[in-house]
């Protein structure tokens, strides 16, 4: 079996900056593995998901019963914390992650923010008398 011009060009491109030993090892690997395994080895590695902020996950979980968009939940949380701690907080949070970031910058601890979210849900449930809060 002889190689045509296109196949020779591809081999030269592969062999360009590799030693003879590297090429021998590559050819041996190609002979010993099937196509599926070789293509899987060529595919780029999948990016691992970051774990994320545990505070944001706990806020989402505790405010899950509030039936509102994330921006509204964040705004209610900020207002609730400002009222309970008698502090003036002057920012509009775009979502729960933004609210958590800004509340941390305003010197609230993670424990205070978590407790505030739980108290907010309890307060809203008491006002509306339901499991899910509108």
MARNU-411020 format. One record per residue (C-alpha): chain; x, y, z. Coordinates in steps of 0.25 Angstrom, whole numbers, plus 5000, padded with zeros to 4 digits. Layout:
# MARNU-411020
REC;A;X;Y;Z
...
//
This chain:
# MARNU-411020
REC;A;5000;5000;5000
REC;A;5006;5013;4996
REC;A;5003;5027;5001
REC;A;4997;5038;4992
REC;A;5001;5052;4992
REC;A;4991;5057;5002
REC;A;4995;5046;5012
REC;A;5009;5049;5011
REC;A;5007;5064;5014
REC;A;4999;5060;5026
REC;A;5010;5051;5031
REC;A;5021;5062;5029
REC;A;5012;5072;5037
REC;A;5011;5062;5048
REC;A;5026;5059;5048
REC;A;5031;5073;5047
REC;A;5037;5075;5060
REC;A;5037;5061;5066
REC;A;5048;5052;5067
REC;A;5049;5038;5061
REC;A;5046;5031;5075
REC;A;5034;5040;5077
REC;A;5029;5036;5064
REC;A;5031;5021;5066
REC;A;5024;5022;5079
REC;A;5012;5030;5072
REC;A;5011;5020;5061
REC;A;5011;5008;5071
REC;A;5000;5015;5079
REC;A;4992;5017;5066
REC;A;4993;5002;5063
REC;A;4990;4997;5077
REC;A;4977;5006;5079
REC;A;4964;5007;5071
REC;A;4959;5020;5065
REC;A;4949;5024;5076
REC;A;4960;5023;5087
REC;A;4969;5032;5078
REC;A;4959;5042;5075
REC;A;4955;5043;5090
REC;A;4970;5046;5093
REC;A;4970;5057;5083
REC;A;4958;5064;5088
REC;A;4960;5076;5098
REC;A;4959;5073;5112
REC;A;4945;5077;5118
REC;A;4946;5089;5128
REC;A;4942;5085;5142
REC;A;4931;5093;5148
REC;A;4935;5102;5160
REC;A;4929;5098;5173
REC;A;4923;5112;5175
REC;A;4921;5120;5187
REC;A;4914;5112;5199
REC;A;4907;5125;5204
REC;A;4900;5127;5191
REC;A;4896;5112;5190
REC;A;4890;5113;5204
REC;A;4883;5126;5201
REC;A;4877;5120;5188
REC;A;4872;5108;5196
REC;A;4866;5116;5208
REC;A;4860;5126;5199
REC;A;4854;5115;5190
REC;A;4840;5116;5196
REC;A;4839;5131;5192
REC;A;4832;5131;5178
REC;A;4840;5143;5172
REC;A;4851;5146;5162
REC;A;4865;5145;5168
REC;A;4866;5161;5167
REC;A;4854;5162;5176
REC;A;4859;5152;5186
REC;A;4872;5159;5187
REC;A;4865;5173;5189
REC;A;4856;5167;5200
REC;A;4868;5161;5207
REC;A;4876;5174;5206
REC;A;4864;5182;5212
REC;A;4861;5172;5223
REC;A;4876;5172;5227
REC;A;4876;5187;5227
REC;A;4863;5188;5236
REC;A;4868;5177;5246
REC;A;4882;5182;5248
REC;A;4877;5197;5247
REC;A;4887;5201;5236
REC;A;4886;5209;5224
REC;A;4889;5200;5212
REC;A;4889;5208;5199
REC;A;4890;5198;5187
REC;A;4881;5190;5177
REC;A;4886;5176;5176
REC;A;4884;5170;5162
REC;A;4883;5156;5168
REC;A;4886;5147;5180
REC;A;4901;5146;5177
REC;A;4902;5161;5175
REC;A;4895;5163;5188
REC;A;4904;5154;5196
REC;A;4916;5160;5190
REC;A;4911;5174;5194
REC;A;4906;5170;5208
REC;A;4920;5164;5211
REC;A;4926;5177;5206
REC;A;4917;5185;5216
REC;A;4923;5177;5227
REC;A;4912;5166;5229
REC;A;4917;5152;5233
REC;A;4912;5140;5225
REC;A;4905;5135;5238
REC;A;4897;5148;5238
REC;A;4894;5148;5224
REC;A;4889;5133;5225
REC;A;4881;5136;5238
REC;A;4875;5148;5231
REC;A;4870;5140;5219
REC;A;4864;5130;5228
REC;A;4857;5141;5237
REC;A;4852;5147;5224
REC;A;4845;5134;5219
REC;A;4839;5132;5233
REC;A;4834;5146;5233
REC;A;4828;5145;5220
REC;A;4822;5132;5223
REC;A;4816;5138;5236
REC;A;4810;5150;5228
REC;A;4804;5141;5217
REC;A;4801;5128;5225
REC;A;4806;5119;5214
REC;A;4817;5109;5211
REC;A;4821;5116;5198
REC;A;4822;5131;5200
REC;A;4818;5140;5189
//
